[in-house]
């Protein structure tokens, strides 16, 4: 049970979880889906096909294009789930048709990196 | 979020694909921010213009969209990748230029004003207080809310684009008169634009939608812009108010220790191979101020100055552009430091700048080391 669905869709996949917010512009390689920000806890990890769980999006408004580009390049996560959703992540997922959910604090806490889960 | 019958029809595609896409975006952003309805907006400022940031997928999306979409309200646009007057000096490949020109054409077809600026608030007349606008480009959204007294969400590239097409935006918290639930006490004295940039970066990290800042009396334009830009880079916060008597429930201090922490995160070099000024782009006041500060001195290194076309023309007319060029500055319009394709590892390893936002993206997107200094120190160290 998710708290709220922002972009609908049914998905199953493996959780890639971060405890840090993500600025999609400048920290994700849209050709490979790899996190390139050396200071980020997901540095070097690939988010393609995952259920990407992170607190919230931050930073550049153009990050929405990065999310859309990930989808076009077949390097996007299968879904995203956040504690709170900013406009960049919401609009990027809406245009790219990537299922997007807001999680309750408990759900967020209980979701562990590597878990196989279904959402939607 | 409640939609009117007409808005529902648009969402269901009855008014064409462009409006359907726009309403799909607005529905998602409305739901995400718990907005109860859409409200009319009077000016959209759209980001996602630089080919270096939006790439092939973005270029193709805009080319397709522009076949049918028309902007319904005044729409200005962010910087692109280069200044056509000097592009040949930078060795960009033909593909980049071709894609960038396609993006320029798509925005033109949809009816955008070719502003190519991240500081629309300095080149157009500001509407009266409380006017609802829709600004992507995080520094411009925060500036509009905090200093311009306008109302905007911290829009994304797509949500502002959707606002341009529909003339509407979700009625989310920042459009209302909510007071901030966090207050930051500024405990650092001797503040310059770098200090305020570091404060903004810190504030963006700890605050949510809006933030009160106490202990700050006067900020000049350079400090204001620096803080808006860095706050937009590090967080999701879309507004600040200077308020010594905030009744915010959460209070934190910004002291020398916090300042040093943020500085150490962003400053990665002792000096730079070149200098860039402008992220956000410089306005006329900053250009005239810089000309006065230089006062006969000249830069010993390459120094790129990014400013809007309209500002460069004014500065040229008033004689300041010539003074800056005599001091070794290269004036660049229609583009900016942030995610620039013009400053790369091919030519330099490190850059000196006073911009926190510039530093973040030069480091993370361009892979360069950054030497951060206030403008006064840059002039002291880098001119003779």
Interface residues (C-beta under 8 A of the other chain):
Chain A: X4 X6 X7 X21 X23 X25 X26 X27 X30 X36 X37 X39 X56 X57 X58 X59 X60 X61 X62 X63 X64 X65 X68 X69 X71 X72 X73 X84 X85 X86 X87 X88 X89 X90 X91 X92 X93 X94 X95 X100 X102
Chain B: X21 X24 X25 X27 X28 X29 X31 X32 X33 X47 X48 X50 X53 X54 X55 X56 X57 X58 X60 X61 X136 X137 X138 X141 X153 X154 X155 X156 X157 X158 X159 X160 X162 X204 X232 X233 X234 X235 X236 X265 X339 X360 X361 X364 X365
